[in-house]
Structure formats: structure tokens, C-alpha cells
Amino acid sequence: MKSIVLAEINGPLRSIEVEDPAPLDGHVLVNLRSAALNHRDVWIHQGQYARLQFPFIPGSDGAGFIGNDPVVINPGMNWGANPNVQSDAFDILGMPSNGTFAQKVLVPESQIHPMPDHLSFEEAAAIPLAGVTAFRAVVTQGKISSADRVLISGIGGGVALWAMQFALAAGAEVWVTSGNQTKIDRAVDLGVKGGFLYTDPEWTKTARQIGPFDLVIDGAGGEGLAQIMKIASPGGRIVCYGATSGGVPTFSPHILFWKQLRLLGSTMGSPDDFSSMMKFICLHKIVPVVDRIFALGACAEAYTYMEEGKQFGKIVLQIPV
Ligand SMILES: NC(=O)c1ccc[n+]([C@@H]2O[C@H](COP(=O)([O-])OP(=O)(O)OC[C@H]3O[C@@H](n4cnc5c(N)ncnc54)[C@H](OP(=O)(O)O)[C@@H]3O)[C@@H](O)[C@H]2O)c1
């Protein structure tokens, strides 16, 4: 089968023929039609990820066929019995196991979900990892309600855009941040009230006049997270799912305790989160925001495009039949 193979940190993303996966009890072979990138793929390529094993086929997101049935794969495996946190055995499709940047992938049968009727393969492939991360952050951990004023940071990102779509579908008032005014304008076109340029050192002053925000969904961390605590409502919830900008240099517990904030961590999602998300997407007929579709063989260009951060939405790979 045609596949992308990565053999070393920062190595070439080689487009080569490899053996089809061997059958395994309890597993099913998915004939992939589309896959999608996550920032995780870039972190792995750069060596910034735990327990790396080479060579392997990257990719966590995929949609394709089992027989004649269109399916979507849940990439979060071995969550375990506790809905509050994943088990030590939790892992993600596409490292250490071979992933979706190939014509076929072998996954445990329990990871398979029917593909929503209203979506194409390219749109469906944009759901899994970013979608479930956003759904758990917004719904399970963030406990969103239609009365909430919500702030979502870095709206160009795959997870952030899903968070925006779930929050809008829940009936909340949504605001965003971005490093790019065009991305804020596009989010406004999709239904958010407005946004703030996090590159403007004064952005929190403007945001304070509009806020405070009952629920903040943040994937950036860094100094921005310290600023977010200042514009969160007293008693507000801040859900943190990523650290694109690294640690928080000026974290002060004073604001945390005085405003009685709830700072919540969130990682991907349980099998129940994934099933609930799929139902929610079908109920609200949500169509993912796909920025650009690359051919599987142009995977290296897709990685560069994600590293440049120019995207607004998911970067998808089309798998040749
Ligand atoms: N915990 C989990 O389970 C989980 C799951 C998925 C992802 N993640 C993490 O979440 C982060 C986002 O992942 P992704 O796949 O959505 O990445 P992505 O599609 O590459 O998006 C990254 C986004 O980060 C935003 N950003 C960059 N610098 C920022 C800053 N200083 N302040 C606010 N936003 C900033 C940018 O938004 P603009 O372009 O709008 O400026 C960019 O679009 C990554 O760190 C990833 O590792 C965690």
C-alpha cells in the first residue's frame, strides 16, 4: 500500500510502498479515503514528543471504508474505566502504532464509528482528534451553557475551531483571539461576536471592556494564559488543553483564589466523549472547517504549511484509491 513513513526525528516524510497491515484478532482494516494533520504530528516530527519509536506511519485522523460502510476512527485508544482521566495505557493512533497517512490502517474494532451522512470523507477526516479534544474541553470539562460568554484562544487552530463550532451550537456568546485579523474576521463570518489580536500588548484591556468571560478554552498557555485569568469572570472556568506557547512565566495564584477560578486540564476524550461528539455533530449538522486539502504524496508540504501557522481550520490529506 502507499504510505508516508518517518524514520527519524526531523527526517524526510517519505512516500513509499509498504506491506499491508497483517490481520489481528479484534481489529479491522480500514481502507482510508482521507486523513488529517494535527499539531501532534508536527511535534512528533520535531522530536518533541514522549516515547518515540521509528520507523512508523504517522497520522491520527482518518475516514474511509470498512467493506461498503463509511467510517470514522476514534484515535484515542485504551482510555480505561475512569471517565475523569485516561489510564496509563492510553495511546493515540499514529505513534507508537502505525497511523492514517496510508491507504490502509488496522485498528481495534471498538474505535470505529459510522461516518455522518452529511459529510464528505475530507470533512469527516477533520473530526477525530481535534473534535474530541474540543468537545471534552467545551462540554465535558467546561460544562458550557447557553448563558455563557466564551473566549477561545488561537482561533486558526484545528481544536480551537471545533471548540468554536461546539460553543456556537450550544447557543453561547463566543469571542476569539488570534494572531491574524483575517482569521478573526472569518470567525465572525461563522457566528462569533468578535475577537482580539493577541499580538497587541493591550488586547486584554479591550477584552476587559467586553468581558468578563464565563468560560475560556485555551490551547496556547504561555503568558497569554496569565492574562486570560485577569479577564475571566469571578467563578469562571478556564479549560487548558495545549501549550503551543509553552509555560506560564508570570503565574500568580492570588488571582486564582481571589476570583475563585476553576482551572481545568483536558486531554482528548473518553469513548463516551467521542460517541457524544459524533451525535452532537449529526444533530447540529456541523460541517468542519477544512482549510486546505493536499495529496498524500505532498504530505511534507502539508507539514510545512502547518508549521507556518497560516491555516484556518484543518489540513487534510487525500488518499489515492
Ligand atoms: N490535550 C490534548 O489532548 C490535545 C489535543 C490536540 C491538540 N493539543 C495541543 O493543542 C495545541 C493546538 O493544537 P492544534 O492541532 O489545534 O494546532 P494547530 O491547528 O496547529 O493550531 C495552533 C494554533 O495556535 C494558535 N496560537 C499560536 N500562538 C498563540 C498564542 N500566543 N496565543 C494564542 N494562540 C496561539 C494559532 O492561532 P492563530 O492562527 O489564530 O493565531 C494556531 O492556529 C497544540 O499545542 C497541541 O499540541 C492538545
The ligand as an SDF file (V2000), in Angstrom:
LIG
                    3D

 48 52  0  0  0  0  0  0  0  0999 V2000
   -4.5080   17.8350   25.2370 N   0  0  0  0  0  0  0  0  0  0  0  0
   -4.8590   17.2810   24.0910 C   0  0  0  0  0  0  0  0  0  0  0  0
   -5.4710   16.2230   24.0370 O   0  0  0  0  0  0  0  0  0  0  0  0
   -4.5330   17.9910   22.8170 C   0  0  0  0  0  0  0  0  0  0  0  0
   -5.1680   17.5840   21.6360 C   0  0  0  0  0  0  0  0  0  0  0  0
   -4.9150   18.2860   20.4740 C   0  0  0  0  0  0  0  0  0  0  0  0
   -4.0160   19.3420   20.4740 C   0  0  0  0  0  0  0  0  0  0  0  0
   -3.3710   19.6650   21.6270 N   0  0  0  0  0  0  0  0  0  0  0  0
   -2.4390   20.8050   21.6570 C   0  0  0  0  0  0  0  0  0  0  0  0
   -3.2110   21.9730   21.4000 O   0  0  0  0  0  0  0  0  0  0  0  0
   -2.4720   22.9040   20.6290 C   0  0  0  0  0  0  0  0  0  0  0  0
   -3.2500   23.2260   19.3600 C   0  0  0  0  0  0  0  0  0  0  0  0
   -3.3430   22.0500   18.5690 O   0  0  0  0  0  0  0  0  0  0  0  0
   -3.9670   22.1060   17.0820 P   0  0  0  0  0  0  0  0  0  0  0  0
   -3.8060   20.7480   16.4910 O   0  0  0  0  0  0  0  0  0  0  0  0
   -5.2960   22.7570   17.1350 O   0  0  0  0  0  0  0  0  0  0  0  0
   -2.8840   23.0730   16.3980 O   0  0  0  0  0  0  0  0  0  0  0  0
   -2.9220   23.9840   15.1180 P   0  0  0  0  0  0  0  0  0  0  0  0
   -4.0860   23.6080   14.2570 O   0  0  0  0  0  0  0  0  0  0  0  0
   -1.5530   23.9750   14.5450 O   0  0  0  0  0  0  0  0  0  0  0  0
   -3.2030   25.4200   15.7600 O   0  0  0  0  0  0  0  0  0  0  0  0
   -2.3000   26.1010   16.5640 C   0  0  0  0  0  0  0  0  0  0  0  0
   -2.8650   27.4780   16.7970 C   0  0  0  0  0  0  0  0  0  0  0  0
   -2.2480   28.0260   17.9520 O   0  0  0  0  0  0  0  0  0  0  0  0
   -2.5390   29.3910   17.9300 C   0  0  0  0  0  0  0  0  0  0  0  0
   -1.5270   30.1540   18.6370 N   0  0  0  0  0  0  0  0  0  0  0  0
   -0.2120   30.2560   18.3510 C   0  0  0  0  0  0  0  0  0  0  0  0
    0.3780   31.1040   19.2140 N   0  0  0  0  0  0  0  0  0  0  0  0
   -0.6000   31.5550   20.0470 C   0  0  0  0  0  0  0  0  0  0  0  0
   -0.6450   32.4620   21.1400 C   0  0  0  0  0  0  0  0  0  0  0  0
    0.4670   33.0980   21.5530 N   0  0  0  0  0  0  0  0  0  0  0  0
   -1.8230   32.6890   21.7650 N   0  0  0  0  0  0  0  0  0  0  0  0
   -2.9570   32.0590   21.3590 C   0  0  0  0  0  0  0  0  0  0  0  0
   -2.9760   31.1860   20.3280 N   0  0  0  0  0  0  0  0  0  0  0  0
   -1.8190   30.9410   19.6840 C   0  0  0  0  0  0  0  0  0  0  0  0
   -2.6070   29.8130   16.4710 C   0  0  0  0  0  0  0  0  0  0  0  0
   -3.8240   30.5240   16.3020 O   0  0  0  0  0  0  0  0  0  0  0  0
   -3.9490   31.7660   15.2960 P   0  0  0  0  0  0  0  0  0  0  0  0
   -3.5090   31.2270   13.9750 O   0  0  0  0  0  0  0  0  0  0  0  0
   -5.3960   32.1210   15.3360 O   0  0  0  0  0  0  0  0  0  0  0  0
   -3.0650   32.8670   15.8080 O   0  0  0  0  0  0  0  0  0  0  0  0
   -2.5870   28.4790   15.7180 C   0  0  0  0  0  0  0  0  0  0  0  0
   -3.5300   28.4410   14.7000 O   0  0  0  0  0  0  0  0  0  0  0  0
   -1.1140   22.2480   20.3760 C   0  0  0  0  0  0  0  0  0  0  0  0
   -0.1990   22.7070   21.3410 O   0  0  0  0  0  0  0  0  0  0  0  0
   -1.3830   20.7630   20.5580 C   0  0  0  0  0  0  0  0  0  0  0  0
   -0.2360   20.0470   20.9310 O   0  0  0  0  0  0  0  0  0  0  0  0
   -3.6310   19.0250   22.7980 C   0  0  0  0  0  0  0  0  0  0  0  0
  1  2  1  0
  2  3  2  0
  2  4  1  0
  4  5  1  0
  4 48  2  0
  5  6  2  0
  6  7  1  0
  7  8  2  0
  8  9  1  0
  8 48  1  0
  9 10  1  0
  9 46  1  0
 10 11  1  0
 11 12  1  0
 11 44  1  0
 12 13  1  0
 13 14  1  0
 14 15  2  0
 14 16  1  0
 14 17  1  0
 17 18  1  0
 18 19  2  0
 18 20  1  0
 18 21  1  0
 21 22  1  0
 22 23  1  0
 23 24  1  0
 23 42  1  0
 24 25  1  0
 25 26  1  0
 25 36  1  0
 26 27  1  0
 26 35  1  0
 27 28  2  0
 28 29  1  0
 29 30  1  0
 29 35  2  0
 30 31  1  0
 30 32  2  0
 32 33  1  0
 33 34  2  0
 34 35  1  0
 36 37  1  0
 36 42  1  0
 37 38  1  0
 38 39  2  0
 38 40  1  0
 38 41  1  0
 42 43  1  0
 44 45  1  0
 44 46  1  0
 46 47  1  0
M  CHG  2   8   1  16  -1
M  END
$$$$
